[in-house]
Amino acid sequence: MDALFASYTEAAPDGRLFCRGTGVALNGQGVLILGASGRGKTRLAFELLALGADLLADDGVWLDGENRLIRPDTAPALIEARGVGLLRARPIQRAQLVLVVNLDRADPDRLPPRREVAAPGGAVPLILGRDHPFLAPVLHHLLQNGRAE
């Protein structure tokens, strides 16, 4: 397992991983947002929700061996908005993981190489997003249109 996943996950007896991050999906494409507390996981999720994404879960989501993000049964249908309170959400139950965003690291390259993270079900594209000034619209566009070769 990739060191990135190891630092934010705990293995369950059934082989799934519990990821301490936020999961959203756009048109069924799951995005796992990872980062230390206070890095902006929920803020990025809110920005993506405003652009049409669906919430899977805030601050904890399951990842199975086929790279599916699964909403925990006990997760509340809420998302925390600092300075506002807990807000209701209409979360979805699952989505195929297609992208991991690491908010702990900034990408040093203006035009970075394709990066990947080793997930249980195979490699998944990785974006290093710390301090990116307009990350949500870029991710939205990436999920809608893909990346040029």
N, C-alpha and C positions, 0 to 999 in steps of 0.2 A: 504494500500500500504506500502511496505517496506521502511524504512528510507533511504536506499541507493538510491532507485529510487526517493524518494521525494526530495533529495538534488540535483539531476541532471536532473529532468524532470519538464515539465509544461503541465498541462492538457489542451486539446483542447475541444471545445464545442461538437465535435462528439465522444468524449470518448477516442480518441487516446492520447498517451503521446508523447511529443516531448522530446527526450533524447539528452542532450548536451554531446555527446560522439561520438565515431567512430564505424561504423558498417562494418564488413567484413563477408565473408562466405566462407566456404570450403565444396565443394560438397553439396551445398544447406543448410548447417548447419550454422546458423547465430551466430556470436559472437558480443556482445556489450561490447566495451571497455570504461570504465568510469574512471574518475580521474580529479583532479584539473589541471588547465593550467600548462603546462610544465612538467607533470608527465611522458610523453612518449606515449600517446595514438597513435599519428600518427607514431611514430617510431615503435611501436609494429605492427601497421597495415602494414607498409612497410615491416617489416620482414616476416609477414604472407603472404603478396602478393608475396614476393620473393619465398615463399614455395608453391605457387600455389593457394592461396586464391583469392577471388574476392572482390573488394571494393563495399560497398553499398553507404556509404557517410562518409566524413570526417567532424567531428565537428557538427554533428546533424543528427539524424535519427528518424523516427516515429516508435512507438511500438503500435500495436493495441491490442484489447482485447483477441485475439487468439494467442498472443505472436509471431506475425509476425513483423519482422523488415522491414520497407518500406522506400525506398529512397525518400526524399522530391522532389517534382516536380521542385523546384527552385534551388536545389543543383547543383553546377557546376560539370562538369566531370573532376575535378581536385583534387589533393591532395598536400598539402604543404610540401615541403622538406626544413627544416630550413637550411640556408646557401647555398641552391641551387636555390630554387624558386618554383613556382607552376608547377607541372608536370601533364601532361594529363593522364587520366585513362579511362578505359572502364567499368564503373560501371554496376552492375546488379540492378534490381528494387526491389527485395524482397527476403527474406529468413526466414525460421523458426528459431526463437531464441532458441538456445540449450545451450548457455553458456554466463555468464556475468563475466567479468574480472574487478576487482577493483584495480586500480594502486595506490590508496591512502593508502592502508594497506598492510603490509607484513604479511605473515602467520607465526605465532610463532612456528608452529609445523613442524618437519621434515617430518613426515607422517601425514598430517592433516586429520581430519574427513571430511566426505562429508559435504560441506556447500551448502546452498541454499539461494536464494533471492526470495522474494514473488513478482512475476511479475503479471500484470493484468490477464493474461491467465493461471496462475498457477505457481508453484515453478519451478525455473530454477537453475541448478548448478552454484555455485559461486567459483571463484578462486581469492584469495588475492595475487596479483602479484607484489606488490611494491618491487623494487630492486632485483627481481629474475634474476640471471645472464644469463639464457638461456630460457626465458619464451616462445618465439615464437616456437622453435622446440618442446618444451614440449606440448604446446597447439596443434600444428599440429599433433603430435603423439596421443594425447588424442582424437582428433576429428576423426582420422583415425582408431584407435584401441580400444577406450573406456578405462575405468578404472576397475581394478580388484576389486572384491568384497572384 
